[in-house]
Amino acid sequence: KKEPTRDYPGRPKQWYQRRVRGKAKIVKQTDNDKVLVIGAGITLDSALKAHASLQGKGKNVRVMDPFTIKPLDKEAVLRHAMECGGNVVTVEDHYPEGGIGEAVAGVLSNAKFTTNHKLLAVREIPR
C-alpha cells in the first residue's frame, strides 16, 4: 500500500504514516500529564485543540489516538491512564453507546488502580 500523501496541518508526519491495527499512538505527551484524553478522527482534532489551550494555561494533558476500537489497545490505555493518575477523558462525535468511551470504560473497569473517567459524547439530538 502507498503511504498517504495528504498533509495534516499541526500534526507530525509520523502521525499519519503507516498505522498498525490495534495499536494506539500517543500524539502529545509530557512527563507530568494529569489527564489522558482519547479521541479519534474529528474528535482527535478537538483533543489536540484542548491540549494546546490547556498547555497555554499551564495544564498538561496527554492525547491518545486509539486508531481502532476493535481491537482496542488495552495495554496502552491502562499504562497511560495510570501514568496520568487514573484520569481519563474520552471524546466522541456521536452517542456514547458502542463508541470509544464504552470500550475504554470496559478496560478501566478492570484496572488495578483508581480511575476517574469522563465520557464526552452527544447526549441528545440538536434542535
Buried (B, 14 or more C-beta within 10 A) or exposed (E): EEEEEEEEEEBEEEBBEEBEEBEBBBBBBEEEBEBBBBBBEEBBBBBBEBBEEBEEEEEBBBBBBBBBBEEBBBEBBBBBBBBBBBBBBBBBBEEBEEBBBBBBBEBBEEBEEEBEBEBBBEEEEEE
